[in-house]
Amino acid sequence: MPRPTKRVTMADVAEYAGVTKTTVSRVLNNKGEISAETREKVLKAIEHLGYRRSRIARGLATDQTFLLGLIVPGISNEFFIEIARGAEDAAWENDYKILLCNTEGDWDREERMFLFLEDIQVDGIVVCAPRLPEERLLPLVEQFQNVVVVNGQGIAWRELAGAIETADASGMRQAVNHLISTGRRHLTYLGGPMDARVSTERYLGFVNALQAAGHTPNPDWHTTCHPANLEGGYESFKKLGRVIAEIDGLVCFNDLVAAGAIRACGEMGIRVPDDIAITGCDDIQLATLVRPNLTTLQTPKQDIGALAVHMLLERIGGQHIHETVIIEQRLIIRESAP
């Protein structure tokens, strides 16, 4: 019997197996008392007809969509793409699919993404580095509940959501201490937007490490930039102006910022690392492609994505454990700051 060209339905399976649709449904959902002989007949009918179960129908039967939302502030940054890869792999292994939502760091867009994911009834949401202030993020988390937040600001929402945080302050201390140990004494910092938790933590880590080493941070030597591309670091470094002649070490918010600064140094005749040693953060692929290779803080990005999904699935399964997992960073020493 040739397979039909139209989509095979549950009714087709029931007719071929000589049973009711209710029996087919019970076999598919592993519910009810079904004899081994009947179950075998239904399974053979499914295989013979090439029946492919509708995800919508499955959702109706289980009250789930088997969809997860992943909200990120930018897809031009490899950091978030790697998190998405880890999340997608973990979701796939558990028969879930990921919907990737890009906010470009815009508060209103981030809020609308939450509401959109709620409208299509995803089973849970992972939100990375949310830009929304706590008073706007909290009602969204309260409304949805099955949420895991990666590097979120504030504390009120932690009673409602799982949390994953990178140890950014201690990571920055590693970078600063390394530069000081190699004889660098006049350090500056190119940071990210201060409406993000990681930006605040990395800046504080930088300042505290300098103070602990007996140095007085000069606020005029610190500036923020757009960290999503090389242009942010390139332009911000040049804006340091006369300060550049006084510094011998540069700590950057991430690898994109650091790579932009290295490009600016090349144009300005500044030798890296002879004149200025430069460190980044995240250890994206670019860190080994830029010349000189970038000394940077390594963050296990795919592991973070996978962990976020596993935490989310636990919550979906009813295990609402209010926990915060801290992810440590590791300094990788390369040519830009040997």
C-alpha positions in Angstrom: 0.0 0.0 0.0 1.7 3.3 -1.1 1.9 6.1 1.4 -0.7 8.8 0.8 0.4 12.2 -0.4 -1.7 14.1 2.1 -0.7 14.5 5.8 -1.5 11.3 7.7 -3.9 11.9 10.6 -4.6 10.1 13.8 -7.9 8.9 12.2 -5.9 7.3 9.4 -3.8 5.4 11.9 -6.9 4.3 13.8 -8.6 3.0 10.6 -5.5 1.1 9.5 -4.9 -0.5 12.9 -8.7 -1.2 13.4 -8.9 0.7 16.6 -10.4 4.0 17.8 -8.7 7.4 17.8 -8.9 7.3 21.6 -6.8 4.2 21.6 -4.2 5.8 19.2 -4.1 8.8 21.5 -3.5 6.6 24.6 -0.7 4.8 22.8 1.0 8.1 21.8 0.6 9.6 25.3 1.4 6.3 27.1 -1.9 6.6 29.1 -4.6 4.2 30.0 -4.6 0.4 29.9 -3.6 -0.8 26.4 -2.9 -4.5 25.7 0.5 -5.3 24.3 -1.1 -6.7 21.1 -3.1 -3.5 20.5 -0.1 -1.3 21.2 1.9 -3.2 18.7 -0.8 -2.9 16.0 -0.9 0.9 16.5 2.9 1.3 16.4 3.1 -0.7 13.2 0.4 1.4 11.7 2.2 4.6 12.6 5.5 3.3 11.1 3.8 2.0 7.9 1.8 5.1 7.3 4.6 7.5 8.2 2.4 9.3 10.8 4.1 12.3 12.2 2.5 13.7 15.3 1.4 17.3 15.3 3.3 19.4 17.8 0.1 21.4 18.3 -1.9 18.3 19.0 0.8 17.2 21.4 0.7 20.5 23.1 -3.1 20.3 23.6 -2.7 16.8 25.1 0.1 17.9 27.6 -0.7 21.6 28.0 2.8 22.4 26.7 4.1 23.9 23.5 7.7 22.5 23.9 9.0 25.9 22.9 11.4 28.0 24.9 12.2 31.7 24.5 15.7 33.0 24.6 16.0 36.8 24.8 19.4 38.4 24.2 20.6 42.0 23.9 22.4 41.5 20.6 23.2 38.8 18.0 26.2 40.6 16.5 28.2 39.7 19.6 29.5 36.1 19.5 29.2 35.9 23.3 25.4 35.6 23.0 25.5 33.5 19.9 27.6 30.9 21.8 25.1 31.0 24.7 22.3 30.4 22.1 24.2 27.4 20.7 24.5 25.8 24.1 20.9 26.5 24.9 19.7 25.1 21.6 21.7 21.9 22.0 20.3 21.3 25.5 16.8 22.1 24.4 17.1 19.7 21.4 18.3 16.9 23.6 15.1 17.3 25.6 12.7 17.6 22.6 12.3 21.4 22.9 12.9 24.1 20.4 14.3 27.6 21.0 12.9 30.9 19.7 15.7 33.5 19.6 14.6 37.1 20.3 17.0 40.0 19.8 16.4 43.3 21.7 19.4 45.3 20.6 19.5 46.5 24.2 16.3 48.4 23.9 14.1 48.5 27.0 10.7 48.7 25.2 11.7 46.0 22.7 12.8 43.7 25.6 9.5 44.1 27.3 7.6 43.4 24.1 9.6 40.3 23.6 8.4 39.0 27.0 4.8 39.7 26.0 5.2 38.1 22.6 6.6 34.9 24.1 3.7 34.9 26.6 1.2 35.3 23.7 2.5 32.3 21.8 2.6 30.4 25.1 6.2 29.2 25.3 6.9 26.9 28.2 9.7 29.1 29.6 12.0 32.0 29.0 15.8 32.5 29.4 16.7 36.2 29.3 20.4 37.2 29.0 21.8 40.4 30.4 18.4 42.2 30.6 18.5 45.9 30.3 15.1 46.6 31.9 15.3 48.3 35.3 14.1 46.0 38.1 10.8 47.7 38.5 9.9 46.8 34.9 11.5 43.4 34.8 9.9 42.1 38.0 6.2 42.2 36.8 7.2 40.3 33.7 8.9 37.6 35.7 6.0 37.5 38.1 3.6 37.1 35.2 5.5 34.3 33.5 7.2 32.5 36.4 9.1 29.9 34.4 12.1 32.2 33.8 15.9 31.9 34.2 17.9 35.2 34.1 21.5 35.3 33.0 23.4 38.3 34.4 20.4 40.2 35.6 20.4 43.4 37.8 18.6 43.7 41.1 17.4 41.1 43.6 13.6 41.3 43.9 13.0 38.9 40.9 15.3 36.3 42.4 12.4 35.0 44.5 10.6 34.1 41.3 13.3 33.1 38.8 16.5 31.0 38.5 19.7 33.0 38.2 23.1 32.5 36.5 25.8 35.1 37.0 29.4 35.3 35.7 31.9 36.3 38.4 32.8 39.5 36.6 34.3 41.4 39.5 36.7 38.7 40.4 37.5 38.2 36.7 38.5 41.9 36.4 40.7 41.6 39.4 42.5 38.8 37.6 43.1 41.0 34.6 44.2 44.0 36.7 46.5 42.0 38.9 48.1 40.4 35.9 48.9 43.8 34.3 50.3 45.1 37.6 52.4 42.0 38.0 54.0 42.6 34.6 55.0 46.1 35.6 52.1 48.2 34.3 51.2 51.0 36.6 48.9 53.4 34.8 45.8 51.6 33.8 42.5 52.7 32.3 39.2 51.0 31.5 37.0 50.9 28.4 33.6 49.8 29.8 30.1 48.9 28.5 26.8 50.6 29.1 26.1 51.0 32.9 22.5 49.8 32.6 23.8 46.2 32.5 24.9 44.2 35.6 28.1 42.9 33.9 29.2 46.5 33.2 28.7 47.6 36.8 30.4 44.5 38.2 33.4 44.7 35.8 34.0 48.4 36.5 33.8 47.8 40.2 36.2 44.9 39.9 38.6 47.0 38.0 38.5 49.9 40.6 38.7 47.6 43.6 41.7 45.7 42.2 43.6 49.0 41.6 42.8 50.2 45.1 43.8 46.9 46.6 47.2 47.2 44.8 47.7 50.6 46.3 46.8 52.6 43.1 44.3 55.5 43.0 42.0 55.1 40.0 41.7 58.2 37.9 38.0 58.6 36.8 39.1 60.8 33.9 40.9 57.7 32.4 37.7 55.6 32.3 35.1 55.7 29.6 32.1 53.7 28.4 31.4 52.6 24.8 29.1 50.5 22.7 30.4 46.9 23.2 28.6 45.1 20.4 31.2 45.8 17.7 34.8 46.9 17.1 33.8 50.5 16.4 32.9 51.0 20.0 36.4 50.2 21.3 38.1 51.9 18.4 36.3 55.3 18.8 36.3 55.3 22.6 40.1 54.6 22.7 40.7 57.5 20.4 38.5 59.8 22.5 40.9 59.3 25.4 43.1 61.8 23.7 46.1 63.1 25.7 45.5 60.4 28.3 46.8 57.8 25.9 50.4 59.0 26.3 50.2 58.5 30.1 48.7 54.9 30.2 50.6 51.6 29.8 47.7 49.2 30.4 44.2 49.0 29.1 41.4 46.7 30.5 38.5 46.4 28.2 34.8 45.4 28.8 35.0 42.6 26.2 37.0 41.2 23.3 35.2 43.3 20.7 36.1 46.5 22.6 39.7 45.3 23.0 40.0 44.4 19.3 38.8 47.9 18.4 41.3 49.5 20.7 44.1 47.4 19.1 43.1 48.6 15.7 43.2 52.2 16.9 46.7 51.6 18.4 47.9 50.4 15.0 46.7 53.5 13.3 48.2 55.7 15.9 51.6 54.1 15.9 51.2 52.7 19.5 52.8 49.3 19.9 50.9 46.5 21.7 52.1 45.3 24.1 55.3 47.3 24.2 53.7 50.7 24.8 50.3 49.5 26.0 49.2 46.0 27.2 45.6 45.2 26.5 43.2 42.7 28.0 39.6 41.7 26.9 36.9 39.5 28.3 34.8 36.6 27.1 37.4 34.8 24.9 35.4 34.8 21.7 37.0 33.4 18.5 38.1 36.9 17.5 40.6 36.9 20.4 42.8 34.4 18.6 42.4 36.1 15.2 43.3 39.6 16.1 47.0 40.6 16.0 48.5 40.5 18.6 46.4 37.7 20.0 44.3 38.9 22.9 44.9 38.2 26.5 41.4 37.8 27.9 39.1 36.3 30.5 37.6 33.0 29.3 33.8 32.5 30.0 32.2 29.1 29.3 29.5 30.5 27.0 27.9 27.3 25.7 27.9 25.9 29.2 26.0 28.9 30.4 23.3 28.4 27.7 23.0 24.7 28.4 22.8 25.3 32.2 20.1 27.9 31.7 17.9 25.5 29.7 18.4 22.7 32.3 17.4 25.1 35.1 14.4 26.2 33.1 13.3 22.6 32.4 13.5 21.9 36.1 11.2 24.9 36.8 8.8 23.7 34.1 8.8 20.3 35.7 7.7 21.9 39.0 11.1 22.2 40.7 11.1 25.9 41.4 14.4 26.1 43.1 15.4 29.7 43.8 19.1 29.4 43.3 21.9 31.5 41.9 24.7 29.7 40.0 28.0 31.6 39.8 30.2 31.0 36.7 33.9 31.6 37.2 36.2 33.2 34.6 39.8 32.2 33.8 42.5 34.5 32.5 44.0 33.3 29.2 47.4 35.0 28.7 48.3 35.8 25.1 50.4 38.3 23.1 48.5 41.5 23.9 49.5 41.3 27.6 52.1 38.6 28.1 
